[in-house]
């Protein structure tokens, strides 16, 4: 079975946790907007932004799960392509986390939400 260095496993699992937390924040923001303002012409674009951010976030969470499974099921070692995909996914997930945080902050500011 292929093995990854502990540092990489720790990084990926920490990113997965952050992605789950970000999904929660995105969903909570949707809920607050729906509760306070409803679905109107003024809010529909915000719901679209939030939904797109949720989909991107979920994509990376799922990608980590699938990629780690592939690596750990590989014999005798993971392919170079799979390892490169994992490295690229780590970088991209960090960028997605930063972007979605900014999106949430901006939308909450626009609606004066906590």
C-alpha positions in Angstrom: 0.0 0.0 0.0 1.2 3.5 -0.8 1.8 5.8 2.1 2.0 9.5 2.3 4.2 11.5 4.7 2.3 12.4 7.9 2.6 16.1 7.1 0.7 15.7 3.9 -2.0 13.6 5.5 -2.4 16.2 8.3 -2.6 19.0 5.8 -5.3 17.3 3.7 -7.4 16.3 6.7 -7.1 19.9 8.1 -8.2 21.2 4.7 -11.1 18.9 4.6 -12.2 20.1 8.0 -11.9 23.7 6.9 -13.9 23.0 3.8 -16.7 21.4 5.9 -16.7 24.4 8.2 -16.8 26.8 5.1 -19.7 24.8 3.7 -21.5 25.3 7.0 -20.8 29.1 6.9 -22.0 29.3 3.3 -25.2 27.5 4.2 -25.8 29.5 7.3 -25.4 32.7 5.3 -27.9 31.5 2.8 -30.3 30.7 5.6 -29.9 34.1 7.2 -30.6 35.9 3.9 -33.6 33.7 3.3 -35.0 34.3 6.8 -34.4 38.1 6.8 -35.0 39.1 3.2 -36.5 36.1 1.3 -35.8 35.2 -2.3 -36.2 38.5 -4.2 -34.7 40.1 -7.3 -32.2 41.8 -4.9 -31.1 38.5 -3.2 -31.2 36.0 -6.1 -27.6 36.9 -7.3 -26.3 36.4 -3.8 -27.9 33.0 -3.6 -26.2 32.1 -6.9 -22.8 33.3 -5.6 -23.3 31.3 -2.4 -24.4 28.2 -4.3 -21.4 28.4 -6.6 -19.1 28.8 -3.6 -20.7 25.7 -2.0 -20.2 23.7 -5.1 -16.5 24.6 -5.4 -15.9 23.9 -1.8 -17.7 20.5 -1.9 -15.7 19.6 -5.1 -12.4 19.9 -3.2 -13.7 18.1 -0.2 -14.8 15.2 -2.4 -11.6 15.3 -4.5 -9.5 14.9 -1.3 -11.5 11.9 -0.3 -11.2 10.2 -3.7 -7.6 11.0 -4.2 -6.5 9.8 -0.7 -8.4 6.5 -1.3 -6.7 6.1 -4.7 -3.3 6.7 -3.2 -3.8 4.3 -0.3 -5.2 1.6 -2.5 -2.2 1.9 -4.9 0.4 -0.9 -5.1 3.3 -0.7 -4.7 3.2 3.1 -4.9 0.8 5.8 -6.0 1.2 7.1 -9.5 3.0 10.3 -10.1 -0.1 11.8 -11.7 -2.2 11.1 -8.6 0.4 12.6 -6.3 0.6 15.7 -8.5 -3.2 15.9 -8.4 -3.1 15.9 -4.6 -0.4 18.6 -4.5 -2.4 20.7 -7.0 -5.6 20.1 -5.0 -4.0 21.3 -1.8 -2.9 24.6 -3.4 -6.3 25.1 -5.0 -8.3 24.2 -1.9 -6.3 26.8 0.1 -7.2 29.4 -2.6 -10.9 28.3 -2.5 -11.0 28.7 1.2 -9.6 32.2 1.0 -12.0 33.1 -1.8 -15.1 31.7 -0.1 -14.2 33.5 3.2 -14.0 36.8 1.3 -17.4 36.0 -0.4 -19.1 35.3 2.9 -17.6 38.4 4.5 -18.7 40.6 1.6 -22.2 39.2 1.4 -22.7 39.4 5.1 -21.5 43.0 5.1 -23.9 43.8 2.2 -26.8 42.5 4.2 -25.5 43.7 7.6 -25.5 40.2 8.9 -23.4 39.0 11.8 
